[in-house]
């Protein structure tokens, strides 16, 4: 992400949505910490993003509360779970695996794609006979 784009996002979101302010802070403060261990929520976001062309969306529920959506997967559960997934996205940005693309859309970086592919391949090894055919909103048809 270019310096100018980072600054536009940071300025645009100051004093607005606290979730986007937190993400803006992560973008401003951190660029890449790729060697760190990933949490359950970070792994799940990366795993699903692999099948959604790397796109991660921040959307609001009917009450205006922000949550993570990846293709047709909505992480709109209780407040604690929503916060855990939002925090997972913030940590992925801090670690250099995701970046802001446009408004409330985030995409995987090259490091993010590599790690997400590793997660998917590890999942295939662990779950014998595991096959997933996801075909919605541009998701890939293989695993």
Phi and psi in radians as a Rosetta constraint file:
Dihedral C 1 N 2 CA 2 C 2 CIRCULARHARMONIC -1.284 0.35
Dihedral N 2 CA 2 C 2 N 3 CIRCULARHARMONIC 2.751 0.35
Dihedral C 2 N 3 CA 3 C 3 CIRCULARHARMONIC -1.045 0.35
Dihedral N 3 CA 3 C 3 N 4 CIRCULARHARMONIC -0.751 0.35
Dihedral C 3 N 4 CA 4 C 4 CIRCULARHARMONIC -1.100 0.35
Dihedral N 4 CA 4 C 4 N 5 CIRCULARHARMONIC -0.745 0.35
Dihedral C 4 N 5 CA 5 C 5 CIRCULARHARMONIC -1.114 0.35
Dihedral N 5 CA 5 C 5 N 6 CIRCULARHARMONIC -0.719 0.35
Dihedral C 5 N 6 CA 6 C 6 CIRCULARHARMONIC -1.042 0.35
Dihedral N 6 CA 6 C 6 N 7 CIRCULARHARMONIC -0.803 0.35
Dihedral C 6 N 7 CA 7 C 7 CIRCULARHARMONIC -1.132 0.35
Dihedral N 7 CA 7 C 7 N 8 CIRCULARHARMONIC -0.684 0.35
Dihedral C 7 N 8 CA 8 C 8 CIRCULARHARMONIC -1.074 0.35
Dihedral N 8 CA 8 C 8 N 9 CIRCULARHARMONIC -0.754 0.35
Dihedral C 8 N 9 CA 9 C 9 CIRCULARHARMONIC -1.144 0.35
Dihedral N 9 CA 9 C 9 N 10 CIRCULARHARMONIC -0.737 0.35
Dihedral C 9 N 10 CA 10 C 10 CIRCULARHARMONIC -1.127 0.35
Dihedral N 10 CA 10 C 10 N 11 CIRCULARHARMONIC -0.823 0.35
Dihedral C 10 N 11 CA 11 C 11 CIRCULARHARMONIC -1.151 0.35
Dihedral N 11 CA 11 C 11 N 12 CIRCULARHARMONIC -0.752 0.35
Dihedral C 11 N 12 CA 12 C 12 CIRCULARHARMONIC -1.070 0.35
Dihedral N 12 CA 12 C 12 N 13 CIRCULARHARMONIC -0.620 0.35
Dihedral C 12 N 13 CA 13 C 13 CIRCULARHARMONIC -1.727 0.35
Dihedral N 13 CA 13 C 13 N 14 CIRCULARHARMONIC -0.019 0.35
Dihedral C 13 N 14 CA 14 C 14 CIRCULARHARMONIC -1.141 0.35
Dihedral N 14 CA 14 C 14 N 15 CIRCULARHARMONIC 2.273 0.35
Dihedral C 14 N 15 CA 15 C 15 CIRCULARHARMONIC 1.342 0.35
Dihedral N 15 CA 15 C 15 N 16 CIRCULARHARMONIC 0.124 0.35
Dihedral C 15 N 16 CA 16 C 16 CIRCULARHARMONIC -1.867 0.35
Dihedral N 16 CA 16 C 16 N 17 CIRCULARHARMONIC -2.333 0.35
Dihedral C 16 N 17 CA 17 C 17 CIRCULARHARMONIC -1.019 0.35
Dihedral N 17 CA 17 C 17 N 18 CIRCULARHARMONIC 2.126 0.35
Dihedral C 17 N 18 CA 18 C 18 CIRCULARHARMONIC -1.029 0.35
Dihedral N 18 CA 18 C 18 N 19 CIRCULARHARMONIC -0.605 0.35
Dihedral C 18 N 19 CA 19 C 19 CIRCULARHARMONIC -1.097 0.35
Dihedral N 19 CA 19 C 19 N 20 CIRCULARHARMONIC -0.829 0.35
Dihedral C 19 N 20 CA 20 C 20 CIRCULARHARMONIC -1.203 0.35
Dihedral N 20 CA 20 C 20 N 21 CIRCULARHARMONIC -0.543 0.35
Dihedral C 20 N 21 CA 21 C 21 CIRCULARHARMONIC -1.130 0.35
Dihedral N 21 CA 21 C 21 N 22 CIRCULARHARMONIC -0.701 0.35
Dihedral C 21 N 22 CA 22 C 22 CIRCULARHARMONIC -1.140 0.35
Dihedral N 22 CA 22 C 22 N 23 CIRCULARHARMONIC -0.722 0.35
Dihedral C 22 N 23 CA 23 C 23 CIRCULARHARMONIC -1.168 0.35
Dihedral N 23 CA 23 C 23 N 24 CIRCULARHARMONIC -0.722 0.35
Dihedral C 23 N 24 CA 24 C 24 CIRCULARHARMONIC -1.037 0.35
Dihedral N 24 CA 24 C 24 N 25 CIRCULARHARMONIC -0.725 0.35
Dihedral C 24 N 25 CA 25 C 25 CIRCULARHARMONIC -1.068 0.35
Dihedral N 25 CA 25 C 25 N 26 CIRCULARHARMONIC -0.747 0.35
Dihedral C 25 N 26 CA 26 C 26 CIRCULARHARMONIC -1.081 0.35
Dihedral N 26 CA 26 C 26 N 27 CIRCULARHARMONIC -0.714 0.35
Dihedral C 26 N 27 CA 27 C 27 CIRCULARHARMONIC -1.154 0.35
Dihedral N 27 CA 27 C 27 N 28 CIRCULARHARMONIC -0.721 0.35
Dihedral C 27 N 28 CA 28 C 28 CIRCULARHARMONIC -1.187 0.35
Dihedral N 28 CA 28 C 28 N 29 CIRCULARHARMONIC -0.728 0.35
Dihedral C 28 N 29 CA 29 C 29 CIRCULARHARMONIC -1.484 0.35
Dihedral N 29 CA 29 C 29 N 30 CIRCULARHARMONIC -0.634 0.35
Dihedral C 29 N 30 CA 30 C 30 CIRCULARHARMONIC -2.169 0.35
Dihedral N 30 CA 30 C 30 N 31 CIRCULARHARMONIC 2.540 0.35
Dihedral C 30 N 31 CA 31 C 31 CIRCULARHARMONIC -1.966 0.35
Dihedral N 31 CA 31 C 31 N 32 CIRCULARHARMONIC -0.961 0.35
Dihedral C 31 N 32 CA 32 C 32 CIRCULARHARMONIC -2.691 0.35
Dihedral N 32 CA 32 C 32 N 33 CIRCULARHARMONIC 2.155 0.35
Dihedral C 32 N 33 CA 33 C 33 CIRCULARHARMONIC -2.320 0.35
Dihedral N 33 CA 33 C 33 N 34 CIRCULARHARMONIC 1.083 0.35
Dihedral C 33 N 34 CA 34 C 34 CIRCULARHARMONIC -1.213 0.35
Dihedral N 34 CA 34 C 34 N 35 CIRCULARHARMONIC -0.228 0.35
Dihedral C 34 N 35 CA 35 C 35 CIRCULARHARMONIC -1.508 0.35
Dihedral N 35 CA 35 C 35 N 36 CIRCULARHARMONIC 0.021 0.35
Dihedral C 35 N 36 CA 36 C 36 CIRCULARHARMONIC -1.383 0.35
Dihedral N 36 CA 36 C 36 N 37 CIRCULARHARMONIC 2.687 0.35
Dihedral C 36 N 37 CA 37 C 37 CIRCULARHARMONIC -1.215 0.35
Dihedral N 37 CA 37 C 37 N 38 CIRCULARHARMONIC 2.539 0.35
Dihedral C 37 N 38 CA 38 C 38 CIRCULARHARMONIC -1.762 0.35
Dihedral N 38 CA 38 C 38 N 39 CIRCULARHARMONIC 2.513 0.35
Dihedral C 38 N 39 CA 39 C 39 CIRCULARHARMONIC -1.380 0.35
Dihedral N 39 CA 39 C 39 N 40 CIRCULARHARMONIC 2.960 0.35
Dihedral C 39 N 40 CA 40 C 40 CIRCULARHARMONIC -0.950 0.35
Dihedral N 40 CA 40 C 40 N 41 CIRCULARHARMONIC -0.799 0.35
Dihedral C 40 N 41 CA 41 C 41 CIRCULARHARMONIC -1.174 0.35
Dihedral N 41 CA 41 C 41 N 42 CIRCULARHARMONIC -0.687 0.35
Dihedral C 41 N 42 CA 42 C 42 CIRCULARHARMONIC -1.126 0.35
Dihedral N 42 CA 42 C 42 N 43 CIRCULARHARMONIC -0.752 0.35
Dihedral C 42 N 43 CA 43 C 43 CIRCULARHARMONIC -1.111 0.35
Dihedral N 43 CA 43 C 43 N 44 CIRCULARHARMONIC -0.731 0.35
Dihedral C 43 N 44 CA 44 C 44 CIRCULARHARMONIC -1.137 0.35
Dihedral N 44 CA 44 C 44 N 45 CIRCULARHARMONIC -0.732 0.35
Dihedral C 44 N 45 CA 45 C 45 CIRCULARHARMONIC -1.067 0.35
Dihedral N 45 CA 45 C 45 N 46 CIRCULARHARMONIC -0.830 0.35
Dihedral C 45 N 46 CA 46 C 46 CIRCULARHARMONIC -1.111 0.35
Dihedral N 46 CA 46 C 46 N 47 CIRCULARHARMONIC -0.731 0.35
Dihedral C 46 N 47 CA 47 C 47 CIRCULARHARMONIC -1.072 0.35
Dihedral N 47 CA 47 C 47 N 48 CIRCULARHARMONIC -0.800 0.35
Dihedral C 47 N 48 CA 48 C 48 CIRCULARHARMONIC -1.263 0.35
Dihedral N 48 CA 48 C 48 N 49 CIRCULARHARMONIC -0.624 0.35
Dihedral C 48 N 49 CA 49 C 49 CIRCULARHARMONIC -1.089 0.35
Dihedral N 49 CA 49 C 49 N 50 CIRCULARHARMONIC -0.525 0.35
Dihedral C 49 N 50 CA 50 C 50 CIRCULARHARMONIC -0.972 0.35
Dihedral N 50 CA 50 C 50 N 51 CIRCULARHARMONIC -0.671 0.35
Dihedral C 50 N 51 CA 51 C 51 CIRCULARHARMONIC -1.590 0.35
Dihedral N 51 CA 51 C 51 N 52 CIRCULARHARMONIC 0.009 0.35
Dihedral C 51 N 52 CA 52 C 52 CIRCULARHARMONIC -2.048 0.35
Dihedral N 52 CA 52 C 52 N 53 CIRCULARHARMONIC 0.613 0.35
Dihedral C 52 N 53 CA 53 C 53 CIRCULARHARMONIC 0.948 0.35
Dihedral N 53 CA 53 C 53 N 54 CIRCULARHARMONIC 0.501 0.35
Dihedral C 53 N 54 CA 54 C 54 CIRCULARHARMONIC 1.351 0.35
Dihedral N 54 CA 54 C 54 N 55 CIRCULARHARMONIC 0.164 0.35
Dihedral C 54 N 55 CA 55 C 55 CIRCULARHARMONIC -1.647 0.35
Dihedral N 55 CA 55 C 55 N 56 CIRCULARHARMONIC 2.359 0.35
Dihedral C 55 N 56 CA 56 C 56 CIRCULARHARMONIC -2.243 0.35
Dihedral N 56 CA 56 C 56 N 57 CIRCULARHARMONIC 2.174 0.35
Dihedral C 56 N 57 CA 57 C 57 CIRCULARHARMONIC -1.918 0.35
Dihedral N 57 CA 57 C 57 N 58 CIRCULARHARMONIC 2.527 0.35
Dihedral C 57 N 58 CA 58 C 58 CIRCULARHARMONIC -1.817 0.35
Dihedral N 58 CA 58 C 58 N 59 CIRCULARHARMONIC 2.079 0.35
Dihedral C 58 N 59 CA 59 C 59 CIRCULARHARMONIC -2.222 0.35
Dihedral N 59 CA 59 C 59 N 60 CIRCULARHARMONIC 2.861 0.35
Dihedral C 59 N 60 CA 60 C 60 CIRCULARHARMONIC -1.873 0.35
Dihedral N 60 CA 60 C 60 N 61 CIRCULARHARMONIC 2.487 0.35
Dihedral C 60 N 61 CA 61 C 61 CIRCULARHARMONIC -1.423 0.35
Dihedral N 61 CA 61 C 61 N 62 CIRCULARHARMONIC -3.041 0.35
Dihedral C 61 N 62 CA 62 C 62 CIRCULARHARMONIC -1.096 0.35
Dihedral N 62 CA 62 C 62 N 63 CIRCULARHARMONIC -0.389 0.35
Dihedral C 62 N 63 CA 63 C 63 CIRCULARHARMONIC -1.588 0.35
Dihedral N 63 CA 63 C 63 N 64 CIRCULARHARMONIC 0.019 0.35
Dihedral C 63 N 64 CA 64 C 64 CIRCULARHARMONIC 1.458 0.35
Dihedral N 64 CA 64 C 64 N 65 CIRCULARHARMONIC 0.219 0.35
Dihedral C 64 N 65 CA 65 C 65 CIRCULARHARMONIC -1.504 0.35
Dihedral N 65 CA 65 C 65 N 66 CIRCULARHARMONIC 2.239 0.35
Dihedral C 65 N 66 CA 66 C 66 CIRCULARHARMONIC -1.302 0.35
Dihedral N 66 CA 66 C 66 N 67 CIRCULARHARMONIC 2.508 0.35
Dihedral C 66 N 67 CA 67 C 67 CIRCULARHARMONIC -2.608 0.35
Dihedral N 67 CA 67 C 67 N 68 CIRCULARHARMONIC 2.928 0.35
Dihedral C 67 N 68 CA 68 C 68 CIRCULARHARMONIC -1.536 0.35
Dihedral N 68 CA 68 C 68 N 69 CIRCULARHARMONIC 2.372 0.35
Dihedral C 68 N 69 CA 69 C 69 CIRCULARHARMONIC -2.277 0.35
Dihedral N 69 CA 69 C 69 N 70 CIRCULARHARMONIC 2.276 0.35
Dihedral C 69 N 70 CA 70 C 70 CIRCULARHARMONIC -2.169 0.35
Dihedral N 70 CA 70 C 70 N 71 CIRCULARHARMONIC 1.865 0.35
Dihedral C 70 N 71 CA 71 C 71 CIRCULARHARMONIC 0.969 0.35
Dihedral N 71 CA 71 C 71 N 72 CIRCULARHARMONIC -2.071 0.35
Dihedral C 71 N 72 CA 72 C 72 CIRCULARHARMONIC -1.674 0.35
Dihedral N 72 CA 72 C 72 N 73 CIRCULARHARMONIC 0.104 0.35
Dihedral C 72 N 73 CA 73 C 73 CIRCULARHARMONIC -1.634 0.35
Dihedral N 73 CA 73 C 73 N 74 CIRCULARHARMONIC 2.032 0.35
Dihedral C 73 N 74 CA 74 C 74 CIRCULARHARMONIC -1.886 0.35
Dihedral N 74 CA 74 C 74 N 75 CIRCULARHARMONIC 2.126 0.35
Dihedral C 74 N 75 CA 75 C 75 CIRCULARHARMONIC -1.661 0.35
Dihedral N 75 CA 75 C 75 N 76 CIRCULARHARMONIC 1.041 0.35
Dihedral C 75 N 76 CA 76 C 76 CIRCULARHARMONIC -1.940 0.35
Dihedral N 76 CA 76 C 76 N 77 CIRCULARHARMONIC 1.093 0.35
Dihedral C 76 N 77 CA 77 C 77 CIRCULARHARMONIC -1.714 0.35
Dihedral N 77 CA 77 C 77 N 78 CIRCULARHARMONIC -2.454 0.35
Dihedral C 77 N 78 CA 78 C 78 CIRCULARHARMONIC -1.268 0.35
Dihedral N 78 CA 78 C 78 N 79 CIRCULARHARMONIC 2.962 0.35
Dihedral C 78 N 79 CA 79 C 79 CIRCULARHARMONIC -1.029 0.35
Dihedral N 79 CA 79 C 79 N 80 CIRCULARHARMONIC -0.691 0.35
Dihedral C 79 N 80 CA 80 C 80 CIRCULARHARMONIC -1.136 0.35
Dihedral N 80 CA 80 C 80 N 81 CIRCULARHARMONIC -0.769 0.35
Dihedral C 80 N 81 CA 81 C 81 CIRCULARHARMONIC -1.142 0.35
Dihedral N 81 CA 81 C 81 N 82 CIRCULARHARMONIC -0.762 0.35
Dihedral C 81 N 82 CA 82 C 82 CIRCULARHARMONIC -1.003 0.35
Dihedral N 82 CA 82 C 82 N 83 CIRCULARHARMONIC -0.766 0.35
Dihedral C 82 N 83 CA 83 C 83 CIRCULARHARMONIC -1.117 0.35
Dihedral N 83 CA 83 C 83 N 84 CIRCULARHARMONIC -0.671 0.35
Dihedral C 83 N 84 CA 84 C 84 CIRCULARHARMONIC -1.114 0.35
Dihedral N 84 CA 84 C 84 N 85 CIRCULARHARMONIC -0.736 0.35
Dihedral C 84 N 85 CA 85 C 85 CIRCULARHARMONIC -1.241 0.35
Dihedral N 85 CA 85 C 85 N 86 CIRCULARHARMONIC -0.667 0.35
Dihedral C 85 N 86 CA 86 C 86 CIRCULARHARMONIC -1.095 0.35
Dihedral N 86 CA 86 C 86 N 87 CIRCULARHARMONIC -0.739 0.35
Dihedral C 86 N 87 CA 87 C 87 CIRCULARHARMONIC -1.109 0.35
Dihedral N 87 CA 87 C 87 N 88 CIRCULARHARMONIC -0.637 0.35
Dihedral C 87 N 88 CA 88 C 88 CIRCULARHARMONIC -1.040 0.35
Dihedral N 88 CA 88 C 88 N 89 CIRCULARHARMONIC -0.734 0.35
Dihedral C 88 N 89 CA 89 C 89 CIRCULARHARMONIC -1.137 0.35
Dihedral N 89 CA 89 C 89 N 90 CIRCULARHARMONIC -0.757 0.35
Dihedral C 89 N 90 CA 90 C 90 CIRCULARHARMONIC -1.011 0.35
Dihedral N 90 CA 90 C 90 N 91 CIRCULARHARMONIC -0.775 0.35
Dihedral C 90 N 91 CA 91 C 91 CIRCULARHARMONIC -1.152 0.35
Dihedral N 91 CA 91 C 91 N 92 CIRCULARHARMONIC -0.626 0.35
Dihedral C 91 N 92 CA 92 C 92 CIRCULARHARMONIC -1.115 0.35
Dihedral N 92 CA 92 C 92 N 93 CIRCULARHARMONIC -0.641 0.35
Dihedral C 92 N 93 CA 93 C 93 CIRCULARHARMONIC -1.156 0.35
Dihedral N 93 CA 93 C 93 N 94 CIRCULARHARMONIC -0.799 0.35
Dihedral C 93 N 94 CA 94 C 94 CIRCULARHARMONIC -1.034 0.35
Dihedral N 94 CA 94 C 94 N 95 CIRCULARHARMONIC -0.631 0.35
Dihedral C 94 N 95 CA 95 C 95 CIRCULARHARMONIC -1.514 0.35
Dihedral N 95 CA 95 C 95 N 96 CIRCULARHARMONIC -0.037 0.35
Dihedral C 95 N 96 CA 96 C 96 CIRCULARHARMONIC 1.489 0.35
Dihedral N 96 CA 96 C 96 N 97 CIRCULARHARMONIC 0.284 0.35
Dihedral C 96 N 97 CA 97 C 97 CIRCULARHARMONIC -1.655 0.35
Dihedral N 97 CA 97 C 97 N 98 CIRCULARHARMONIC -0.266 0.35
Dihedral C 97 N 98 CA 98 C 98 CIRCULARHARMONIC -2.509 0.35
Dihedral N 98 CA 98 C 98 N 99 CIRCULARHARMONIC 2.735 0.35
Dihedral C 98 N 99 CA 99 C 99 CIRCULARHARMONIC -2.580 0.35
Dihedral N 99 CA 99 C 99 N 100 CIRCULARHARMONIC 2.767 0.35
Dihedral C 99 N 100 CA 100 C 100 CIRCULARHARMONIC -1.259 0.35
Dihedral N 100 CA 100 C 100 N 101 CIRCULARHARMONIC 2.349 0.35
Dihedral C 100 N 101 CA 101 C 101 CIRCULARHARMONIC -1.911 0.35
Dihedral N 101 CA 101 C 101 N 102 CIRCULARHARMONIC -0.888 0.35
Dihedral C 101 N 102 CA 102 C 102 CIRCULARHARMONIC -2.775 0.35
Dihedral N 102 CA 102 C 102 N 103 CIRCULARHARMONIC 2.028 0.35
Dihedral C 102 N 103 CA 103 C 103 CIRCULARHARMONIC 0.906 0.35
Dihedral N 103 CA 103 C 103 N 104 CIRCULARHARMONIC -1.920 0.35
Dihedral C 103 N 104 CA 104 C 104 CIRCULARHARMONIC -1.783 0.35
Dihedral N 104 CA 104 C 104 N 105 CIRCULARHARMONIC 0.435 0.35
Dihedral C 104 N 105 CA 105 C 105 CIRCULARHARMONIC -2.003 0.35
Dihedral N 105 CA 105 C 105 N 106 CIRCULARHARMONIC 2.281 0.35
Dihedral C 105 N 106 CA 106 C 106 CIRCULARHARMONIC -2.078 0.35
Dihedral N 106 CA 106 C 106 N 107 CIRCULARHARMONIC 2.611 0.35
Dihedral C 106 N 107 CA 107 C 107 CIRCULARHARMONIC -2.262 0.35
Dihedral N 107 CA 107 C 107 N 108 CIRCULARHARMONIC 2.753 0.35
Dihedral C 107 N 108 CA 108 C 108 CIRCULARHARMONIC -1.266 0.35
Dihedral N 108 CA 108 C 108 N 109 CIRCULARHARMONIC 2.502 0.35
Dihedral C 108 N 109 CA 109 C 109 CIRCULARHARMONIC -1.490 0.35
Dihedral N 109 CA 109 C 109 N 110 CIRCULARHARMONIC 3.116 0.35
Dihedral C 109 N 110 CA 110 C 110 CIRCULARHARMONIC -1.018 0.35
Dihedral N 110 CA 110 C 110 N 111 CIRCULARHARMONIC -0.759 0.35
Dihedral C 110 N 111 CA 111 C 111 CIRCULARHARMONIC -1.098 0.35
Dihedral N 111 CA 111 C 111 N 112 CIRCULARHARMONIC -0.661 0.35
Dihedral C 111 N 112 CA 112 C 112 CIRCULARHARMONIC -1.113 0.35
Dihedral N 112 CA 112 C 112 N 113 CIRCULARHARMONIC -0.718 0.35
Dihedral C 112 N 113 CA 113 C 113 CIRCULARHARMONIC -1.109 0.35
Dihedral N 113 CA 113 C 113 N 114 CIRCULARHARMONIC -0.757 0.35
Dihedral C 113 N 114 CA 114 C 114 CIRCULARHARMONIC -1.089 0.35
Dihedral N 114 CA 114 C 114 N 115 CIRCULARHARMONIC -0.783 0.35
Dihedral C 114 N 115 CA 115 C 115 CIRCULARHARMONIC -1.202 0.35
Dihedral N 115 CA 115 C 115 N 116 CIRCULARHARMONIC -0.677 0.35
Dihedral C 115 N 116 CA 116 C 116 CIRCULARHARMONIC -1.138 0.35
Dihedral N 116 CA 116 C 116 N 117 CIRCULARHARMONIC -0.687 0.35
Dihedral C 116 N 117 CA 117 C 117 CIRCULARHARMONIC -1.123 0.35
Dihedral N 117 CA 117 C 117 N 118 CIRCULARHARMONIC -0.690 0.35
Dihedral C 117 N 118 CA 118 C 118 CIRCULARHARMONIC -1.093 0.35
Dihedral N 118 CA 118 C 118 N 119 CIRCULARHARMONIC -0.737 0.35
Dihedral C 118 N 119 CA 119 C 119 CIRCULARHARMONIC -1.080 0.35
Dihedral N 119 CA 119 C 119 N 120 CIRCULARHARMONIC -0.798 0.35
Dihedral C 119 N 120 CA 120 C 120 CIRCULARHARMONIC -1.098 0.35
Dihedral N 120 CA 120 C 120 N 121 CIRCULARHARMONIC -0.765 0.35
Dihedral C 120 N 121 CA 121 C 121 CIRCULARHARMONIC -1.150 0.35
Dihedral N 121 CA 121 C 121 N 122 CIRCULARHARMONIC -0.661 0.35
Dihedral C 121 N 122 CA 122 C 122 CIRCULARHARMONIC -1.127 0.35
Dihedral N 122 CA 122 C 122 N 123 CIRCULARHARMONIC -0.682 0.35
Dihedral C 122 N 123 CA 123 C 123 CIRCULARHARMONIC -1.112 0.35
Dihedral N 123 CA 123 C 123 N 124 CIRCULARHARMONIC -0.710 0.35
Dihedral C 123 N 124 CA 124 C 124 CIRCULARHARMONIC -1.082 0.35
Dihedral N 124 CA 124 C 124 N 125 CIRCULARHARMONIC -0.649 0.35
Dihedral C 124 N 125 CA 125 C 125 CIRCULARHARMONIC -1.222 0.35
Dihedral N 125 CA 125 C 125 N 126 CIRCULARHARMONIC -0.683 0.35
Dihedral C 125 N 126 CA 126 C 126 CIRCULARHARMONIC -1.255 0.35
Dihedral N 126 CA 126 C 126 N 127 CIRCULARHARMONIC -0.697 0.35
Dihedral C 126 N 127 CA 127 C 127 CIRCULARHARMONIC -1.743 0.35
Dihedral N 127 CA 127 C 127 N 128 CIRCULARHARMONIC 1.717 0.35
Dihedral C 127 N 128 CA 128 C 128 CIRCULARHARMONIC -1.125 0.35
Dihedral N 128 CA 128 C 128 N 129 CIRCULARHARMONIC 2.375 0.35
Dihedral C 128 N 129 CA 129 C 129 CIRCULARHARMONIC 1.294 0.35
Dihedral N 129 CA 129 C 129 N 130 CIRCULARHARMONIC 0.198 0.35
Dihedral C 129 N 130 CA 130 C 130 CIRCULARHARMONIC -1.303 0.35
Dihedral N 130 CA 130 C 130 N 131 CIRCULARHARMONIC 2.230 0.35
Dihedral C 130 N 131 CA 131 C 131 CIRCULARHARMONIC -2.525 0.35
Dihedral N 131 CA 131 C 131 N 132 CIRCULARHARMONIC 2.354 0.35
Dihedral C 131 N 132 CA 132 C 132 CIRCULARHARMONIC -2.235 0.35
Dihedral N 132 CA 132 C 132 N 133 CIRCULARHARMONIC 2.163 0.35
Dihedral C 132 N 133 CA 133 C 133 CIRCULARHARMONIC -2.063 0.35
Dihedral N 133 CA 133 C 133 N 134 CIRCULARHARMONIC 1.676 0.35
Dihedral C 133 N 134 CA 134 C 134 CIRCULARHARMONIC -1.800 0.35
Dihedral N 134 CA 134 C 134 N 135 CIRCULARHARMONIC 2.118 0.35
Dihedral C 134 N 135 CA 135 C 135 CIRCULARHARMONIC -2.355 0.35
Dihedral N 135 CA 135 C 135 N 136 CIRCULARHARMONIC 1.280 0.35
Dihedral C 135 N 136 CA 136 C 136 CIRCULARHARMONIC -2.667 0.35
Dihedral N 136 CA 136 C 136 N 137 CIRCULARHARMONIC 2.543 0.35
Dihedral C 136 N 137 CA 137 C 137 CIRCULARHARMONIC 0.887 0.35
Dihedral N 137 CA 137 C 137 N 138 CIRCULARHARMONIC 0.703 0.35
Dihedral C 137 N 138 CA 138 C 138 CIRCULARHARMONIC 1.424 0.35
Dihedral N 138 CA 138 C 138 N 139 CIRCULARHARMONIC 0.263 0.35
Dihedral C 138 N 139 CA 139 C 139 CIRCULARHARMONIC -1.281 0.35
Dihedral N 139 CA 139 C 139 N 140 CIRCULARHARMONIC 2.631 0.35
Dihedral C 139 N 140 CA 140 C 140 CIRCULARHARMONIC -1.255 0.35
Dihedral N 140 CA 140 C 140 N 141 CIRCULARHARMONIC 2.690 0.35
Dihedral C 140 N 141 CA 141 C 141 CIRCULARHARMONIC -1.768 0.35
Dihedral N 141 CA 141 C 141 N 142 CIRCULARHARMONIC 0.503 0.35
Dihedral C 141 N 142 CA 142 C 142 CIRCULARHARMONIC -2.530 0.35
Dihedral N 142 CA 142 C 142 N 143 CIRCULARHARMONIC 2.822 0.35
